[in-house]
Amino acid sequence: MEIVNALKTVYDPEIPVNIYDLGLIYEVEVLEGGKVRVLMTLTSPNCPVAESLPVEVQDAVAGVNGVTEVELNLTFDPPWSRDMLSDEALLELGLL
């Protein structure tokens, strides 16, 4: 839960919603020894923050107490779509 809370502090600069509620985080796996594996996507392959956003995610997760290593993997399969928005994100964006 602490990792999810850390992920919710990272925002997509183009959309005023955190990346977790945007549906950009596909998987968070906590492994032995405090290692965390994160599978995420971006809103598009040509996202202007394609280089900086994954680093922000990695730093946020690394800052969680007990996390010793963060492995971040970026994927575009399946591609992100509006259907991945959480109810909180839909509310924030006025789409619900």
Backbone torsions as a table, in degrees:
resi	resn	phi	psi	omega
1	MET	NA	-35.9	177.7
2	GLU	-62.6	-36.1	-179.9
3	ILE	-66.6	-42.5	177.7
4	VAL	-61.3	-43.8	178.2
5	ASN	-60.7	-38.9	177.5
6	ALA	-65.3	-41.0	178.8
7	LEU	-64.1	-32.0	-179.5
8	LYS	-73.9	-3.3	175.3
9	THR	-91.2	-6.4	-178.8
10	VAL	-100.7	126.3	-177.0
11	TYR	-115.8	144.6	170.3
12	ASP	-73.8	125.8	-175.7
13	PRO	-65.5	-19.9	-178.2
14	GLU	-90.8	-20.8	-177.5
15	ILE	-126.9	125.9	-174.5
16	PRO	-77.0	50.6	-179.1
17	VAL	-138.1	145.2	-179.6
18	ASN	-69.8	157.2	-173.6
19	ILE	-65.7	-27.4	179.4
20	TYR	-68.8	-48.7	179.6
21	ASP	-71.6	-21.2	174.7
22	LEU	-72.2	-17.6	-178.6
23	GLY	87.4	19.3	-179.4
24	LEU	-80.3	-17.1	178.7
25	ILE	-94.8	114.2	-178.7
26	TYR	-88.2	-33.4	-175.9
27	GLU	-159.0	140.6	172.0
28	VAL	-127.9	122.2	-178.6
29	GLU	-123.4	122.6	177.4
30	VAL	-97.2	121.7	-176.8
31	LEU	-107.5	175.7	179.4
32	GLU	-60.3	148.6	174.6
33	GLY	76.2	13.9	177.9
34	GLY	83.9	10.7	177.4
35	LYS	-79.9	138.3	179.3
36	VAL	-125.9	132.2	177.3
37	ARG	-110.5	126.7	-179.4
38	VAL	-119.9	129.7	173.8
39	LEU	-110.9	122.8	-177.1
40	MET	-140.3	169.4	175.8
41	THR	-131.6	-178.2	173.6
42	LEU	-123.5	164.6	-178.8
43	THR	-63.4	-26.1	173.9
44	SER	-158.5	154.7	178.7
45	PRO	-60.3	-25.0	-178.8
46	ASN	-96.8	18.6	-179.1
47	CYS	-53.3	131.7	-178.4
48	PRO	-63.9	-18.8	179.3
49	VAL	-106.2	25.1	-176.9
50	ALA	-57.7	-29.2	179.8
51	GLU	-90.6	-38.0	-173.7
52	SER	-86.2	-33.9	-176.0
53	LEU	-63.4	-46.1	177.0
54	PRO	-58.8	-34.7	178.0
55	VAL	-66.8	-41.0	176.8
56	GLU	-61.2	-41.5	179.0
57	VAL	-63.1	-47.4	-179.3
58	GLN	-60.2	-43.4	180.0
59	ASP	-65.5	-40.6	-179.4
60	ALA	-63.5	-44.5	-179.9
61	VAL	-69.2	-39.7	180.0
62	ALA	-63.0	-25.2	-179.7
63	GLY	-78.8	-6.7	179.9
64	VAL	-76.3	134.5	-179.9
65	ASN	-56.4	128.0	177.9
66	GLY	95.9	-13.1	178.6
67	VAL	-81.7	124.4	-177.7
68	THR	-104.2	-24.1	-177.4
69	GLU	-156.3	143.7	178.5
70	VAL	-124.8	124.1	173.6
71	GLU	-107.9	116.4	-178.2
72	LEU	-110.9	126.8	178.4
73	ASN	-119.9	133.1	-179.7
74	LEU	-104.0	134.3	179.3
75	THR	-138.4	157.8	173.2
76	PHE	-124.2	22.4	179.1
77	ASP	-129.3	107.1	3.3
78	PRO	-79.0	154.2	177.5
79	PRO	-66.7	147.7	179.2
80	TRP	-66.3	144.2	173.8
81	SER	-144.8	166.9	179.6
82	ARG	-58.4	-25.2	179.6
83	ASP	-63.5	-16.5	-177.7
84	MET	-86.3	-6.8	179.4
85	LEU	-66.2	137.8	175.3
86	SER	-74.6	167.0	176.6
87	ASP	-59.7	-36.8	178.4
88	GLU	-61.9	-41.8	179.4
89	ALA	-67.5	-41.6	178.4
90	LEU	-61.1	-41.6	177.7
91	LEU	-63.4	-48.5	-178.7
92	GLU	-58.1	-37.9	-178.1
93	LEU	-88.3	0.3	179.3
94	GLY	71.9	27.6	-177.2
95	LEU	-103.7	1.8	-178.0
96	LEU	-118.9	NA	NA
